[in-house]
Amino acid sequence: MFQPCFASSRRVVSDKARNCSHYITTLSNKDIREQLRELLRETAQSVAVVTTVLRPNATAGTRASGSAMNHYPNLYHGATLSSFTSIALDPYPLVAFSLRIPSRMATALNFHVDQARAETPGLISAHMVINILSAPQADLAVKFSRADLHPHPFEDPDVHWTTSEDGLPILSGALGALSCASISRSLPLGDLSWLPGHFP
C-alpha cells in the first residue's frame, strides 16, 4: 500500500511536446531515491538559508553581541533549506522548515529557545534569520549546504552579509530576510522504521 507513495518518478518526454510528464513506477530503493531526487530538483520551490548564532560552548573564543559580532564570523552558522514554507499569516505570521537532527543548526536553535524561556518566559526574541535566496545565489545555497567543502562560509570573501538589529547575519542580495524566533524546540517528524523492509 505504501510502496507506490514512495516509488520514484520516471520522466517520459513526448516527441511532440517539450513538457515532461512524470509517472510512478516500482523500482529498487536506489533507483527510487535517485529518480525522486531528479523529480524534486525540477520542482519549483523557494530555497533559503537560515542563519543564527552558535551557542557559546560551540564556538572558539568569547561571544560578542551586536555590531561587534562582525569580527567573529565563527560565531555564526548557516544552513540551506529546501523545505521552507509559509504556514499562516493570522493571528501571527508562521513559517516552517525541516532540519536534520542531530545538526549544529538544530542544536543552536534549541539552545536559543531554552535560553529565552529561562530568561523571559512567554517572550522569545528573534534568534534566526531566514534569507530567501534570489536566482543568482545558487552558489550560496551550495556553500551553506556543504560544510565538508565550505566549513566557514561567513569567512568566504564572496559571501557578503550584514547584521540585523538583533546581531543576526543577513545575506546580501537575498530576495528578503525574515527575522524569526522558534515557537518551540525542534519537533521530530517520525521515521520510516515501521515500514516493511523496502524502506529501511
C-alpha positions in Angstrom: 0.0 0.0 0.0 2.8 2.4 0.9 5.2 1.5 -1.8 3.6 3.4 -4.6 3.6 6.5 -2.4 7.4 6.3 -2.1 8.1 5.0 -5.5 10.2 7.1 -7.8 9.1 9.0 -10.9 10.1 8.1 -14.4 10.4 11.0 -16.8 8.8 10.5 -20.2 9.4 13.0 -22.9 7.0 13.3 -25.8 8.3 13.9 -29.3 5.5 16.4 -29.8 5.9 18.3 -26.6 8.6 19.9 -24.6 7.0 19.3 -21.3 8.0 16.4 -19.1 5.4 14.0 -17.6 6.3 12.1 -14.5 4.9 8.7 -13.8 5.1 6.5 -10.8 6.9 3.2 -11.3 8.2 0.5 -8.9 12.0 0.3 -8.8 14.7 -0.6 -6.5 15.3 1.6 -3.4 18.4 3.1 -5.0 16.6 3.9 -8.3 13.7 5.3 -6.3 15.8 7.7 -4.4 17.8 8.9 -7.5 14.7 9.5 -9.6 12.8 11.1 -6.8 15.7 13.4 -6.3 15.7 14.2 -10.0 12.0 15.0 -10.0 12.2 17.3 -6.9 15.1 19.2 -8.5 12.8 20.1 -11.3 10.0 21.2 -8.9 10.0 25.0 -8.4 10.3 25.9 -4.7 12.0 28.6 -2.7 15.5 28.0 -1.4 16.5 29.7 1.7 19.5 29.9 4.1 18.7 30.1 7.8 21.4 31.9 9.9 21.9 32.1 13.6 24.5 32.5 16.3 26.0 29.3 17.7 25.7 28.7 21.4 28.8 29.8 23.3 30.3 26.4 24.0 30.1 25.6 20.3 32.4 28.4 19.4 36.1 29.2 19.9 36.5 32.5 21.8 34.2 34.8 23.6 30.7 35.5 22.4 30.1 39.1 21.2 26.9 40.9 20.6 25.6 43.5 18.1 27.9 45.0 15.6 30.9 43.5 17.4 29.9 40.1 16.0 31.1 41.2 12.6 34.6 40.5 13.9 33.7 36.9 15.0 32.3 35.2 11.9 32.9 31.8 13.5 30.1 32.6 15.9 27.7 32.4 13.0 26.2 29.4 11.4 24.0 28.9 8.4 22.2 26.1 6.7 20.5 25.8 3.4 16.8 25.0 3.4 14.8 23.5 0.6 11.8 22.8 2.8 10.9 26.3 3.7 7.2 27.1 3.5 4.6 29.6 4.8 2.0 28.2 7.2 -0.2 31.1 8.3 -0.4 34.9 8.4 -3.0 35.3 11.1 -3.1 35.7 14.0 0.7 35.8 13.7 3.0 35.1 10.7 4.1 31.5 10.9 6.6 29.6 8.7 8.2 26.2 8.9 11.2 24.3 7.7 12.9 20.9 8.3 16.4 20.3 9.6 18.4 17.1 10.0 18.7 16.0 13.6 21.2 16.0 15.1 22.8 19.0 13.4 24.6 22.2 14.6 21.7 24.3 13.4 19.0 22.3 15.2 21.2 22.3 18.4 21.7 26.1 18.2 18.0 26.9 17.7 17.0 24.6 20.5 19.6 26.3 22.8 18.1 29.7 21.9 14.6 28.6 22.7 15.7 27.1 26.1 17.7 30.2 26.9 14.8 32.6 26.1 12.3 30.6 28.1 14.6 30.6 31.1 15.3 34.4 30.9 11.9 35.8 29.7 9.1 33.2 29.9 6.4 33.8 27.4 8.6 36.1 25.2 11.0 34.8 22.7 13.1 37.4 20.8 14.4 36.8 17.3 17.3 34.3 17.2 17.5 33.4 13.5 17.1 35.0 10.0 15.6 33.1 7.1 17.2 34.5 3.9 15.2 33.8 0.8 17.7 33.4 -1.9 17.4 35.0 -5.4 18.1 33.2 -8.6 21.8 34.3 -9.0 22.6 33.0 -5.5 22.8 29.3 -6.3 26.4 29.3 -5.1 25.3 30.4 -1.7 22.9 27.5 -1.5 25.9 25.2 -2.1 28.2 26.9 0.3 25.8 26.7 3.2 24.8 23.1 2.4 28.3 21.6 2.2 30.1 22.0 5.4 32.6 19.4 4.2 33.7 21.7 1.4 32.9 25.1 2.9 33.4 24.8 6.7 33.4 28.6 7.3 31.2 30.3 4.7 30.9 33.5 6.6 34.7 34.0 6.2 34.4 33.5 2.4 35.2 36.8 0.7 32.5 36.0 -1.9 29.8 35.7 0.8 28.5 39.2 1.6 26.5 39.8 4.6 25.5 42.3 7.3 23.8 42.0 10.7 20.3 42.8 11.8 19.4 44.9 14.8 19.5 41.6 16.8 23.0 40.9 15.6 22.0 38.1 13.3 23.6 37.7 9.8 21.6 38.8 6.8 22.9 37.6 3.4 23.3 40.5 0.9 21.3 40.2 -2.4 18.6 37.9 -1.0 15.0 38.5 -2.1 14.1 39.0 1.5 15.1 38.2 5.1 12.8 37.2 7.8 13.9 37.8 11.4 12.3 34.9 13.3 12.0 33.1 16.6 11.2 29.4 17.1 8.0 28.9 19.0 9.2 25.6 20.4 12.1 23.2 20.3 12.6 21.1 17.2 9.7 18.6 16.7 10.6 15.2 15.4 8.6 14.2 12.3 8.9 10.5 13.0 10.8 8.0 10.8 10.1 5.1 8.4 11.4 2.4 10.7 7.9 0.8 10.9 7.6 0.4 7.2 8.3 -3.0 5.5 11.9 -3.8 4.6 11.8 -1.8 1.3 12.5 1.4 3.2 15.0 0.9 6.0 
